[in-house]
Amino acid sequence: MSIPEPVFEAPWHAQLFALTVHLNEAGHFAWPDWAERFSATLKQHGMARDLNGGDDYFTAWLETLEAFLAEVEMADPDAVEQTRAAWERAYLSTEHGKPVTLDATV
């Protein structure tokens, strides 16, 4: 018996998908509203071709979710950007093979 292929190419793809589904199921937005915005983002990026669910697809997904959460006032765009920048700094300054963590000041 063979091992099934992973559904997502990267762990963050699965985490982002799960977060979005959770926010929908918790009643923070309706899925048709999400789908409309995500479709617009894909179109804006010229992603009309068949996508395989890789980074380009999930980067567009993240962009859509961040904008949507800002629109419904669930996330402050400045705070989101500060956190993203902190993760980038942490990633770039962490020794290979060590876990990436944020310090408590973020």
C-alpha positions in Angstrom: 0.0 0.0 0.0 1.4 3.4 -1.0 1.5 6.5 1.2 -0.9 9.1 -0.1 0.5 12.4 -1.4 0.1 15.4 0.9 -2.9 17.5 0.1 -0.9 20.7 0.6 2.6 21.5 -0.6 3.7 23.3 2.6 2.5 23.3 6.2 1.7 27.0 6.0 -0.7 26.3 3.1 -2.7 23.9 5.3 -2.6 26.2 8.3 -3.9 29.2 6.3 -6.6 27.1 4.8 -7.7 25.8 8.2 -7.7 29.3 9.7 -9.9 30.6 6.9 -12.3 27.7 7.2 -12.4 28.2 11.0 -13.2 31.9 10.7 -16.0 31.1 8.2 -17.4 28.3 10.4 -17.2 30.7 13.5 -19.5 33.1 11.5 -17.0 35.9 10.8 -17.8 35.9 7.1 -19.9 33.9 4.6 -18.0 31.6 2.2 -19.5 33.2 -0.9 -18.1 36.6 0.2 -14.7 35.0 0.7 -14.8 33.2 -2.6 -15.7 36.5 -4.5 -12.8 38.3 -2.9 -10.4 35.5 -3.5 -11.4 35.2 -7.1 -10.8 38.9 -7.6 -7.3 38.6 -6.1 -6.5 35.7 -8.4 -7.7 37.7 -11.4 -5.8 40.8 -10.3 -2.6 38.8 -10.1 -3.3 37.3 -13.6 -3.7 33.8 -12.2 -6.2 32.6 -14.7 -4.2 29.5 -15.5 -4.8 26.2 -13.6 -3.1 26.5 -10.3 -1.6 23.6 -8.4 -2.2 25.0 -4.9 1.4 26.1 -4.5 2.9 29.2 -3.1 1.5 31.6 -5.7 -2.0 30.4 -4.9 -1.6 30.6 -1.1 0.2 33.9 -1.3 -2.9 35.3 -3.0 -5.0 33.5 -0.5 -3.1 35.2 2.4 -3.3 38.6 0.7 -7.1 38.1 0.4 -7.5 37.0 4.0 -5.5 39.9 5.4 -7.5 42.4 3.4 -10.8 40.8 4.3 -9.9 40.7 8.0 -8.9 44.4 7.8 -12.2 45.2 6.1 -14.3 43.5 8.8 -12.0 45.1 11.5 -10.7 41.8 12.8 -7.1 42.6 12.1 -5.2 45.9 12.1 -3.1 46.0 8.9 -0.2 47.8 10.7 -0.1 45.1 13.4 -0.2 42.4 10.7 2.7 44.0 8.9 4.7 44.4 12.1 4.2 40.7 13.0 5.1 39.6 9.4 8.3 41.7 9.6 9.2 40.3 13.0 8.8 36.7 11.7 11.0 37.6 8.7 13.7 39.0 11.0 13.5 35.9 13.2 13.7 33.6 10.3 16.7 35.3 8.8 18.6 35.4 12.1 17.9 31.9 13.2 20.6 29.3 12.8 19.7 26.6 10.2 18.0 23.7 11.9 16.9 25.6 14.9 13.3 26.5 15.5 12.2 30.0 14.5 10.6 31.9 17.4 9.5 35.4 18.1 10.7 37.2 21.2 8.1 38.3 23.7 8.2 41.9 22.6 6.3 41.4 19.4 
